[in-house]
Each structure stands twice: as C-alpha cells, then as structure tokens.
Amino acid sequence: METTTLTMRVPVKLKEQLEKLADATHRSKSYLAGEAIRQYLDIEAWQIAEIQLAIKEADANDFATIEEVDATVKKYAG
C-alpha cells in the first residue's frame, strides 16, 4: 500500500496517550493514528450513506406506518 506523510498538531495529552498505547501494544504511533483515522472515516462514511438513503426514502414518502412503529415499540420496549 502506498503511503504518505501527514503532519498534524494534537494536544500534548493526546500525544502522551498515543505513546502509551504504542508502547503497550508494540505498535508504532503512525500505525495506531492511521488506524484511528481509518476507523473514524469508515464510521462517518457509513453515517453519511445512511442519511442519504433516509433522505431518498423520505423524498419518496416511504415512511413507516403507525402500525409498524407500534409493532417495533412493542417488540423492543415491551
């Protein structure tokens, strides 16, 4: 995988936490920071995709019926 350098400023406390985690896991700070950024981007992309899908459904008037909502509430809330 091709890589590049990213320089960023973080609070001292965050850098210290990263260093402790790197020591404890025997991973590099770069690896851990890259994994954290990747996970964050994956979650954000998923949320954006779900929001866009919900907007399309709403624009198409594809809403749950009262009965469907009631059934879901009864299923999970008792």
Secondary structure, 3 states (H helix, E strand, C coil): CCCCCCCCCCCHHHHHHHHHHHHHHCCCHHHHHHHHHHHHHHHHHHHHHHHHHHHHHHHCCCCCCHHHHHHHHHHHHC
